[in-house]
Amino acid sequence: MKKGGILNPAICSLLAELGHTDELLIVDAGYPLPHDSHVIDLTLIPGIPRFLDVLRAIAEELVIESITIAAETHEYSPKMHQEILRIVGDVDVDEVPHHEFKEQSLDVKGIIRTAEFTPYANVRILCGSAF
């Protein structure tokens, strides 16, 4: 049994498969999921698990080179915007309109869906290298 960190076997497997420049999407409950994507759906009840909890756990285990968020996040969910930036730390941040965010996210390696109901609680992570 793992001693700590992420215990979900599907997430552990996905993270182990990610390489430098692969992309991972962490999304809210309402995000439109592509039909042919590798989706890990964590939704239980509204708000559990929360987006920020999942992002925090992923950020502890993954080298993050940069992130992309919807530009609308800053206006509609300013606290969420601040927390996302705090959790990922000193990485490049790209903000694009939400419709572009969705279009650019079609080819990600995996998607983790949370039960978050806060508007625009979505982030695309560009994986970095530990070497």
N, C-alpha and C positions, 0 to 999 in steps of 0.2 A: 504494500500500500504506500502511496505517496505520503510524504511527511507534511507537505504544505504546498502552497501555490495553488494553481488551478487544478481542481480535481475532476472536472467534467472530461470524460475520455474523448468525446468528439472534438472538443476545443483543444485538448492536448495534442491530438493527432493532427489537426489542422495547423496549429502553430509549428509543429515539427516539420511539416511539409513546406512551410514558407521559406523562400530564399530571398536574397538581395533583389530588390526592385519588384517583388511580388506585392500585390495589394490586398488588403483586408478591409471589409466594410463592417462597421458596427452601427446598427440602425434602431430606430424607435419602432413601436408597435404598428404604426400606420404606414410604414415605408412600403412602397410597391415592390414586391419581390419578383425578380426575373424567374421564369419557369425553369430554366436550365442551369441555374446556379447551385453551388454547394451551400445550402443554408442550414445553419444550426439555430433552431428556434427555441429560445429559452423562456418564452412567455408562459407565465403561470396564472397570475391575476394582474389587473392593472397596477403597474408600478413595481412589480416583483418579477424578475430583478430589474433594478434601475440601470439606466444607461451608464451613469457615472461609475457605478460599482463595477460594471463589466469592463469599461474603458480602463479603470484603475488597475484591475487584475491583469488585463492584457498588457498594459504599459509596464508592469513589473517584470514581465517575462519576454517581451519582444523588443528588439532594437528598432526604434522608430526613426526613420530618416526625415520624413515630412508627413504632414496631414493636409487633407482638403476638407473644408466644411462649406456649407451653404452660406452665402453672404447674408441671407435673411436671419440667420441665427443671432447675430449681434443685435438686430432690432427687435425681434419677437421673443427671444429668450436670452437676454443679456447675462443673467446669472449662469446659465448653462454654458454660454460662450466663454465666460471667464474661467469656469471650472475646467472646461476642456483644455484651454491653454495652460492652466496651472498643472494639470495632470501630465500632459505630454512634455512639458518643460521646454527647453531651448531647441526647438526644431523649426524648420521652415513651415509656414502656414499659408496655404492658398485658399482664398475665399472666392467662390464662383456662385452665380445665380443657381437656385435650387434645380431648375430644369436642366442646366448644364451638369450639375453634380450627378443627377440621375443618369444622364446620357453617358457621362465619363465613367460611371461605375458598373457598366454592363459586363466588363471583362475581368472583374476582380476574382481572385482565387477562392475566396470564401466570404460568406456573410453570416454575421451573428446578429440575430434579432432579439432585442430586449423587450420588456413590457413597458417601456417609457412612454408617457403620454405628453411630454413637453414638446412643443412644436420645434421642428428642425434639429432634433437630437440625433444627428447622424454624423459620422466621421469616416473618411476613407484614409487608411493608413498605408503609407509607402514604407515597406520594410527596409531596414538598413542592414549593414553587415557588422558582425561582431569582430571581424578581423581587421 
